[in-house]
């Protein structure tokens, strides 16, 4: 079992509860980690025997393009889409950071982290 991470994916998107956020947009940073059996890839050095990182990135990008009010909602959609597209993924965790959130003060980001454990238990 291996842990694969795609870290620091940057997106400009239109998520938020305020109307201005849906019009102006802001930056987001996404980290995704997942566990999968990579034994065949380790032995064969064949991309077809593992989860293709480019395809995972495309799934995340597609979900980030869908405007949502909450980071929690986007996080769930990403995890569900990853599990749907890559059934060999046994577990995953996504962290989404909203950079420079409009909360009335100076801060780097706010974030939500969600795992497949949480969505499978509901």
C-alpha positions, 0 to 999 in steps of 0.5 A: 500500500502506498500513499500518493500525494498531489500537493499545492494544486493552485486554482482561481475559482468562484466559491463562497457565500458572499455574492462578491466572491462568486463574481470576483473569485479568489485563489485556492490551494488543494492538497490530495493524498490517497492510498492505493496498492502500487505493487504492480507498478513498483515491479513493472515500471508501467504507468497503467499499473498505478493511478495516473496523477494527471488524471487525478489532477483533472478530476480535482480541476473539474470539481473546482470549476463548479461554484459552491458556497462551502469548502466542505461541499467542494471537499466532499465532491472531490473525494466522491469523484476521485473514488468514482473515477479511481476505484483502486483508491482505498482511502483519500484525504483532501485539504482545500485552502481559501487564500486571503478570505474576506473575513475582515482581517489579514490572514493567509487562508482558511481551510477544510480537511476531509477524508473518505472515512468521514464521507463513508460513515454517513 
